[in-house]
């Protein structure tokens, strides 16, 4: 009897993957990964060149991404059916084989695998391999300390209503905004309303070969990359520098 192993891939650079995830992925005979229809998928791209020649791949293609609003009933129903179907398929495969599911960042930090994890309980043995979250790779790409002393780190989703974003940003110290994409204009307006836009950075595909770093105030509203994180550094308590 096999099991389902979710391997966290880290922020994007394969060299930042854990030793255990690297070993498990290279040995895997069965690999599954999420992707948008018609795309290779970010997770599959990260492990390019690592897989066995005889690997069997299972591309878990989202039925919808940005075509419908994530809060709509139609979107929810499609995604519920999608996760239920793949939980069934993985549980069946795990009756005979180990199946490795790839997940960017850390699987339990807003990762899609969480929806499968809950559905697999009691149906298959599940092992989750932790990893460096994507935001950590992004703030290290800026080469500046991100939080100081007693700073409170706030992590927000760009999908939140603009008023909610603004409310949280007003009381945040160090600030991370994930799931930007087409939500970037609203994120920018919320930062501007709280006086933090000039301190905000946009990091796209952090730690990857095509990484891009820019001041958010200098990014056009129409430029809304999906794999991007907005960062605002904390300015908390720190020891005074020697004269």
N, C-alpha and C positions, 0 to 999 in steps of 0.2 A: 504494500500500500504506500502510495506516495503522499506528498503534501504540497500545499501552495506556499511558495516563498516569495514575498514581496521584497525586492532589492531596491533600496533607496540609492539613487544615482548621484546625489549631491547637486551642486549648483550648475554643473554643465561640463566643466573640464574633467575628463576621465581620470586624470591624475589626482583629483580631489575626492574620488570615490573611496569608500572604505576598502581595506584589504579583503575583508570577508565578502563584500558584494562583488568585487572584481573576481575573486576565486569562484564564487557560485555561478556568476554569469558565464565565465569562460567554460565551465564544466557542463552547463545546462544543455539538455537535449530538447526541452520544450520551453519556449519563450513566448510570453504574451505582453502586449503593450498597447496603450491608448494612442489613438491618433484621429485627426480630422480626416474625413473622406477626401481622397485624392492627394493626401500628403504622406510623406515618409513617417512623420511623427518625430517630435523632439527626443523622446526617450530612445527610439530606435537609432536615431542619428548619433547620439552620445556613445552608444556601444558599437558603432561601426568598426569592423576589424577585430572585435573581441570574440565573436561567436564561432562555434564549431561549424565545420563544413556541412555536417549532417543535421544541423539544428532544424527543428520544426517550429515555424512562427505562427502566432495567432494575433492578428491585428484587430484590436477591439475598437472599431470605428464608431465614434459618437454619432448618434442619429441627427443631432442638431448641436450647433455651437452658438453662433451669434445671430442666426436667422430669426429666432424667436426670443422675446424677452424672457430672461431666466425666471421671472416671477409669474409667468403665465401658467394657466392650468395645462395647456397643451404641452409646453416645455417640460413641466414636471412629470406628466404622464409618460412622455417619450423617454425621459431619463430613468424613471422608475422601472419601466419595462426593459430598458437597455441593461441596467445593472442586474436585474433579476435574471435575465437571459445569460449573462456572462458568469454570474455566480453559479448557475446551474451547470454551465459548460465546464468551468474550472473544477467544480466539485466532482463531476464525472471523470474528468481527466486525472484528477488526483487519486482516484481509486486504484490506478495502475502506475502512475508516473509522478515524479516531482515536476511541478510547473513553476517557472520563475516569472513573476510579473514585474516589469520594470516601472519605476516611478521616479520622476524628476524630484529633486529636493529631498525632503524627508517625508515618508509615506503618511505619517500621522499629523503633518502640518499642512492642512488644506489640500492634501493629495486625493486624487480621484479614487485611489485604492480603498480609502476608508469606507466607501459605499459598498464595496465588495466584501471587505472584512466583516462588516456587521451581518451580511447575508450568508457568510460561510460558517458562522459559529455553529458548532454542533454537527456540521456536515463534512468538514475536512480539517485536517491538521494545518494550521496556518502559522508561518514564521515570518516576522517582519524585521528587516535589517535596517537600522536607523542610518541617517545620513546628515550631512551638513545642509541646512535649509538654503534655498536659493538666495534669500535676502542677505545671508552672511557673505556669500560670494560677491554680491553686488556692493555691499558697503566696504569690503576689503579692496574692491577694484578702485575705489576712490582714494585709498591710501591715507585715510584720516580716521582717528578714533571716533567711533560712532556714538557711544554713550559714556558719560562721565559721572563719577561719584554717585549721587542719589537720583540721577535721571530716571524717569519712568519711560519705558519703551512701549509705544502704542503701535499696534499693527491693525491696519484698516483694509477693508476690501473696497476697491473703486466702484463696486456695484451698489454700494450703499446710497440712499438718497442724499442729495447734495446738502440738505440741511443737517443731516446726521453727521456727514463728513465734517462739516464746519464746526459742529458742536464738539466733536472729539478732538479736532485739531486745535481748538482754542486752549484746551487744558493739557495737550501733549507736550512732552519734552522731546526725546528722540522719537522720530515718526517714520513708519514704513507704510506705504500704500501699495498693495498688490492688486492683481486683476485690473490693470489699467485699460489698455486697448481703447475701444470707443468711449470709455468712461473718462478718458484723460481730460477733456475740456471741463467737465464738472469738478474733477480733482483740482485742476488749476484754479478755477473760480473760488473753490473753498479755501485753498491756500492763500489766494490773494485777499480774500475777505478777512483772514486771520493774520495778515501781515507776514506770511512765511514764504511767499512765492519766491522771493529773491534768494532764499537759502535752500531751495529745493533742487535736487538733482534727479535726473532720469538716467537709469542704467538699463540698457537693453542687452539681453543675452550675456549677462555677467559671467566672466571667466571663460567664455567661449571664443573661438577664433574671430568671429564677427562682432565682438563686443563693441558697444557704443556708449559713450558717456557724454552727457550734455546738461547744461543748466536748463531746468524746466522752463524758465522764463524765455528761453531762446528757441524752444521747440514749437513748431507750428501746430495749431489746433488740429489740422488734418493729419498730422504725423502721429498715429496712435498705434504703436507696436504692441503686440499681444504679450510677448515675453519681455516685459519691461517692469521695473519696480521704481517707485518714486521714494526718495529718501530725504529726510531733513535731520541733520545732526543735532544731538543734544548739546547743551551748553552748561551742564551742571557743575557742581562743586569739584574742584581739583586743587592739588597743592600748587602754591605759587612757585613760579620758576625762579631760580637763583639769579640775582642781578649779574 
